[in-house]
Amino acid sequence: MSDLQKNRRGLMIVLSSPSGAGKSTLTRKLLAENENMTMSVSATTRAPRSGEEDGQDYYFVSKNDFSDMIEDGEFLEHAKVFDNYYGTPRGPVEQALMNGKDVIFDIDWQGAQQLTQNASMDLVKIFILPPSKRELESRLHSRAQDSKAVIARRMAKSESEMSHWAEYDYVIVNEDLDKAMEELRTILASERMKLSRQLWVSPFVKQLIQGG
Ligand code: 5GP
């Protein structure tokens, strides 16, 4: 690819799904194979799960700090999910996009709606579905990170989450990880080629016409 063709706008890739549909695995794989992609790290008031690191999985903050961040306009979007608050810090996302990087967001449908209102031009919204309810429940159990009560609540919530599928640009059913990854790659490849994101075309065509 010529230097000219590298000149494109970064994508804001929203991945939403009910918990347990395999979104974190897909995100990890996508990041591993795309140098020019970064993950938006959200702030949350929920307690860290075992193995989660502050600043890497989330910024774990108090409810007071979260309210201050809202007041100071530090979030691109924020929402209450289950009993906790989650929000996307604005600064790192704007910085990454300015540097021509793609940014992945693991946020729920409420966040996707807010980003649609604020930043729709750069957005690609993808909803990940599990192949069946039984499979979703079994994945939540095998993750062994949450108590039985939390799992039951997440299952109950999954129905209302999944009802928002039509607000997304794409739906992927994650039955087979390799196939889901292939579908993700296909979506991203064609989204990146959209003319609105290819800033190099206009000067290139001008140069072609002028015979340079
Ligand atoms: P978990 O507690 O399992 O990490 O996340 C619960 C839900 O909150 C997931 O559906 C996740 O996508 C969503 N979530 C995580 N961060 C954010 C955020 O910054 N904004 C919004 N709106 N949702 C988030």
Residues whose N, C-alpha, C, O or C-beta is under 5 A from the ligand:
A	BS01	5GP	S17 S19 S42 A43 H78 A79 V81 Y86 G87 T88 D106 I107 D108 Q110 G111
